[in-house]
Amino acid sequence: MKVNRVQIDDSFWGGRIRRMCESIIPYQYEVLNDQVPGIPQSHAVENFRIAAGLSEGEYQGMLFQDSDVGKWIEAASYSLRIREDRELEEKIDGLVQILKKAQKEDGYLNSYYTSARPGERLTNIAHGHEMYCAGHLAEAAVAYAQATGKTELLDIVEDCISYFMSKIGPEPEKLHIYPGHPELELALYKLYQYTKKEKYLKFMEYLLLERGKQPSFLLEDPGFGEQYHDKWFGLEYHQAHLPILEQREAKGHAVRAMYLYAGLADLAYETKDPAIISVLEDLWKDVTERKMYITGAVGSDEHGEGFGAPYDLPNDRGYGETCASIGLIFWARRMLRLKADSRYGDVMELALYNGALSGMAPDGKTYFYVNPLMVIPSQADSRYDLRHVKTERVPWFGCACCPPNAARLIASLPDYVCDYDCGEKELTVHLYICGKITLDKNIWFEASGDYIGSGKAEYIYRGESVEMTLRMRLPGWSGKTGMKLNGSLFRPDTENGYAIISRKWSDGDKLEVVFDLRPRFIYSNPRAAANAGRAAVKKGPVVYCLEEADNGGDLNAVVVEDFCSAGDAGRQDGQQEQAVYLRGYREKAGSQEGKLYSDQNPEKVEGVFCAVPYHMWGNRGKGEMLVWMRKK
Amino acid sequence: MKVNRVQIDDSFWGGRIRRMCESIIPYQYEVLNDQVPGIPQSHAVENFRIAAGLSEGEYQGMLFQDSDVGKWIEAASYSLRIREDRELEEKIDGLVQILKKAQKEDGYLNSYYTSARPGERLTNIAHGHEMYCAGHLAEAAVAYAQATGKTELLDIVEDCISYFMSKIGPEPEKLHIYPGHPELELALYKLYQYTKKEKYLKFMEYLLLERGKQPSFLLEDPGFGEQYHDKWFGLEYHQAHLPILEQREAKGHAVRAMYLYAGLADLAYETKDPAIISVLEDLWKDVTERKMYITGAVGSDEHGEGFGAPYDLPNDRGYGETCASIGLIFWARRMLRLKADSRYGDVMELALYNGALSGMAPDGKTYFYVNPLMVIPSQADSRYDLRHVKTERVPWFGCACCPPNAARLIASLPDYVCDYDCGEKELTVHLYICGKITLDKNIWFEASGDYIGSGKAEYIYRGESVEMTLRMRLPGWSGKTGMKLNGSLFRPDTENGYAIISRKWSDGDKLEVVFDLRPRFIYSNPRAAANAGRAAVKKGPVVYCLEEADNGGDLNAVVVEDFCSAGDAGRQDGQQEQAVYLRGYREKAGSQEGKLYSDQNPEKVEGVFCAVPYHMWGNRGKGEMLVWMRKK
């Protein structure tokens, strides 16, 4: 078993990762095998069994159901890097055998087109998801090979990719197309990194740079046809409205966009092409400075699951698909590889602790697909334009992209913590997540502390003395971040929001980092109309919200003024450990003689209100939730 | 020509009614005859010509296109009560001849089912609109007979109604159904009042009291079938979910509801049945205290054009169909006949000056179908869930129910001003609209003043001396309403928000009424989340709004504090005659280092802002509009 460079042992993440490996990933396997009653049946494994001739029956589920199996194998593989698990490994091996049998002689592997649409390969590029599914299998194959050294799945996947490469490419006789839903691009880069085979890099580059050339092949694509006149499903939906290097604004389907930009960042990392880097930089600014919720959620329009106009960030009916926040993390991670800049690290951390984490209950068995910032159940349960908003977490989805996506993210969290440049002897820490960071044989850091809880982190160097540079991200949310080396305060140089500590490290050297973890009010750019007159509460990277369970309903009648202590709130019971308390008042409903409109301001009643981490919302029954609170 | 009891000569309404009669109603005739190029073609008259065998071709338009002709004849008839117009009368007569030819031998008259769906009469009660169209023709026939004494259209309509009465009713052999879209009910009452034929009252009573009996016949109705599983088009949509006398909450399609409740109020007026009155009272409270926008708009959900949950009143994507506000006026007018209570008069006035009037530009040639209270064009033009919101008035609609509905309302405005009980010698004034109120031969009041502009009204009695009671509505918006009789202040008795002045009136007696017309901030019940932290501005019955044309964009970055004068605003040019000025500040976009989120409050810039009447919005090019302003 290959082990991660980073072994996480963190008060916040440790338990989550353990539950992920021990119970959620096995649970999702049962779901994918239709062994969990009372929830939407996945049929994902059964589809492969049918394609493999191992089962009778008909394909069921979304046409991209295969990808759930790919994501699950990938997640399970990451789990195997964290802890040995024979049973889990056997499950993967079992799946690999099914995939092998489902694969056609020419390498093609896709259960939907094999059993439900024979003879229709590559006829619906816009929505067919064939390359998308192949991409997820490729990511799975690389992860499994990395974790176990086993390459049987890799062989399957390479044959499958070869099929696509035989049909698609710059050569005149081939199809000049690219996937409707990006994903294969970044998977090809993983394949290239693992196998070192240049052809994957070339194919990835082709798929990326072909994108958006006009006139678009999509206009002739049978799968695209009918929906073309709906502007929400036009070329922008597929990020195919402009040649990729001319795209400077994030448009269309948010998950597609995030995966595409992530792939593009891989290409930029490989080529260092300034034209690509400039596109990425503009897209980054457009997303994070005009189109991202404070939780790191992206995609504000349910229809087309897409980006809205700049500053169009409605709190009640935004989409904020869990997968889109995960995609934003993928993209940010790759931007960090391009350049250690805290702007990227801050957004990665933000989306991780909020928009992505909110998609899954702590026990990992119930989920949100959509992550709004305000929920009023009486409205969400009755309005048509809020029908995508669930007021309670659900055990699974008909379109189940999010749960296994969350699983592979959490299980691969070690990969997000830091980068280590072995040649330059430079360790760059992006996320303050505790555990052991192994740099080389016999040299490592032991990271400890309670970043989210108390705002402290401690890095103790272990091993032989060595000249090395540490780059530590200075989170944008921490006004002042203090650093001590072996007990002495010092002011490190900084670059792009990272502190730089270059020195000879000896066994036992201790770097302490202290963050300003006081809760803060965050205000929105006034152009974001939905947040006008309101503030959000953040403590460190964690966004808070008011919930009805703590504060009663009608949360928009609450006006907060400043922070107070749990003691002020008369809450010494410690029930809400992570809670933040706020002093303010509540406008009394019905105090205007029961009128709907009155020239009298409603009566105010002073009160203390309790805010909880946004990622924890929706676990205590149905009720209102509100991130952007009215601020006095 | 029969003349109205009330002849309007009012600074606010006079010009509007004149334009309506002289130009808008003739313009709409051209539209209905497809003589106006460059707008959605109506085909409404052509449909009747085809059904009559006078034209070749196929039916076009909504299946209830006939009703546009009915509404137009009704509006034109009201115009004829206001001013003689031979040409207009000839147009109506011409239409009547076409209708006569389009009518079948058995009395049936409906151009859609005659030419596009022969043999399918009464097979789609849910959405077929046959009785709805017949109802509009009946209203037209009564109005035309009242205006001209001509009864040819009345004969046609009575034959048509007889057809429906031969098929539908309590007798075992008949269909036990009621219209999907209420309208015939209130039309039958007009028919009964005009013809004194009891059978129309009985049929109206049957249609009303049959409504909502369970199990609903609609579940078996072929027209209802497919959409039944969409809860927005279920039984509630048709107000058919409960027996009518058990309905205590307004649900479903808002226009349907308003027309239904109006018909029910007619029945209550006739029968004085306390069970019906109690239902009406509960529905009135539910609508006006929980589900009505401050403009008198109703229907907050675009899907199903219906009522939302209590207090669910989103400002950007509410529906507020012009026809629904007009329907609310119809209902309120009938509630006032049941009982002179200023609650009804206030709402009637509110919807008239705001939600209904906003549906039509001052020149009457461009319209809004949907009347939101906040428009941000960049969002409205790009979001799917705002696609019903037009950011500019349009010249006509494919579904053109609203323009002729506005026409018949404005042209019949004299009927809304007052009630006169000839026996009791009691004049009840609901609306302060100036002109001449004729009570009897040779006795009348001359009403003058400038209610909306200066808050004064003067009623001079003319004619022989007579004992008479005047009931004058005391508008809820006027904190104190002063009254002078022949120059002397006095405090009249009041009842249900009406001042009562019983005395012997002699020629030249003068009643002066002075209202508190100062602009006010209006606050919402805190349960209406969309208005939290905000105030609306009202001056008298008129709701105001901010428009980009006066204040620049990003209106949600504006915070208003108090009122000021045009002089304070440096606006002595008088360009905005009806404007109200407000002092406050604007949060500067981009003042937080261009960030989307910041722990710094945005910079504030003091300013004076200009609010204009809501009914005038959208006439100066595309731009933002906002009713509920942030209030310091």
Contacts between the chains, C-beta under 8 A, distances in Angstrom:
chain1	res1	chain2	res2	distance
A	232	B	384	5.6
A	288	B	596	6.9
A	289	B	594	6.7
A	289	B	595	6.8
A	289	B	596	5.0
A	290	B	596	6.5
A	292	B	596	6.7
A	294	B	596	8.0
A	294	B	597	5.2
A	301	B	382	7.7
A	301	B	383	5.6
A	301	B	384	5.9
A	301	B	385	7.4
A	302	B	384	7.1
A	302	B	385	7.0
A	303	B	383	7.9
A	303	B	384	3.2
A	303	B	385	6.9
A	304	B	384	7.1
A	308	B	379	6.9
A	308	B	382	6.1
A	308	B	383	6.0
A	309	B	378	4.3
A	309	B	379	5.7
A	309	B	381	7.9
A	309	B	382	4.6
A	309	B	383	7.7
A	310	B	378	7.2
A	311	B	378	7.8
A	312	B	376	7.8
A	312	B	378	6.8
A	312	B	379	4.7
A	312	B	382	7.0
A	312	B	383	6.7
A	316	B	314	8.0
A	317	B	385	6.5
A	374	B	529	8.0
A	376	B	312	7.8
A	376	B	529	6.0
A	378	B	309	4.3
A	378	B	310	7.2
A	378	B	311	7.8
A	378	B	312	6.8
A	379	B	308	6.9
A	379	B	309	5.7
A	379	B	312	4.7
A	379	B	529	7.9
A	381	B	309	7.9
A	382	B	301	7.7
A	382	B	308	6.1
A	382	B	309	4.6
A	382	B	312	7.0
A	383	B	301	5.6
A	383	B	303	7.9
A	383	B	308	6.0
A	383	B	309	7.7
A	383	B	312	6.7
A	384	B	232	5.6
A	384	B	301	5.9
A	384	B	302	7.1
A	384	B	303	3.2
A	384	B	304	7.1
A	385	B	301	7.4
A	385	B	302	7.0
A	385	B	303	6.9
A	385	B	317	6.5
A	385	B	385	4.1
A	479	B	599	7.9
A	520	B	599	4.8
A	521	B	599	6.7
A	522	B	597	5.1
A	522	B	598	6.8
A	522	B	599	5.6
A	523	B	592	7.0
A	523	B	597	7.2
A	523	B	598	5.8
A	523	B	599	7.2
A	523	B	600	6.8
A	523	B	601	5.1
A	523	B	602	6.3
A	524	B	596	6.9
A	524	B	597	5.9
A	525	B	589	6.1
A	525	B	590	7.2
A	525	B	592	6.3
A	525	B	594	8.0
A	525	B	595	6.7
A	525	B	596	5.1
A	525	B	597	7.3
A	525	B	598	7.7
A	525	B	602	7.2
A	526	B	554	6.1
A	526	B	556	7.2
A	526	B	557	3.6
A	526	B	586	7.9
A	526	B	587	3.9
A	526	B	588	7.1
A	526	B	589	4.9
A	526	B	602	5.1
A	527	B	554	5.6
A	527	B	557	7.1
A	527	B	589	4.7
A	528	B	596	7.0
A	529	B	374	8.0
A	529	B	376	6.0
A	529	B	379	7.9
A	529	B	554	7.5
A	529	B	555	8.0
A	529	B	556	3.8
A	532	B	556	3.9
A	532	B	557	6.6
A	532	B	587	7.9
A	532	B	630	5.9
A	533	B	533	4.7
A	533	B	534	7.7
A	533	B	559	7.4
A	533	B	630	4.9
A	534	B	533	7.7
A	536	B	597	7.5
A	554	B	526	6.1
A	554	B	527	5.6
A	554	B	529	7.5
A	555	B	529	8.0
A	556	B	526	7.2
A	556	B	529	3.8
A	556	B	532	4.0
A	557	B	526	3.6
A	557	B	527	7.1
A	557	B	532	6.6
A	559	B	533	7.4
A	586	B	526	7.9
A	587	B	526	3.9
A	587	B	532	7.9
A	588	B	526	7.0
A	589	B	525	6.1
A	589	B	526	4.9
A	589	B	527	4.7
A	590	B	525	7.2
A	592	B	523	7.0
A	592	B	525	6.4
A	594	B	289	6.7
A	594	B	525	7.9
A	595	B	289	6.8
A	595	B	525	6.7
A	596	B	288	6.9
A	596	B	289	5.0
A	596	B	290	6.6
A	596	B	292	6.6
A	596	B	294	8.0
A	596	B	524	6.9
A	596	B	525	5.1
A	596	B	528	7.0
A	597	B	294	5.2
A	597	B	522	5.1
A	597	B	523	7.2
A	597	B	524	5.9
A	597	B	525	7.3
A	597	B	536	7.5
A	598	B	522	6.8
A	598	B	523	5.8
A	598	B	525	7.7
A	599	B	479	7.9
A	599	B	520	4.8
A	599	B	521	6.7
A	599	B	522	5.7
A	599	B	523	7.2
A	600	B	523	6.7
A	601	B	523	5.1
A	602	B	523	6.3
A	602	B	525	7.3
A	602	B	526	5.1
A	630	B	532	5.9
A	630	B	533	4.9
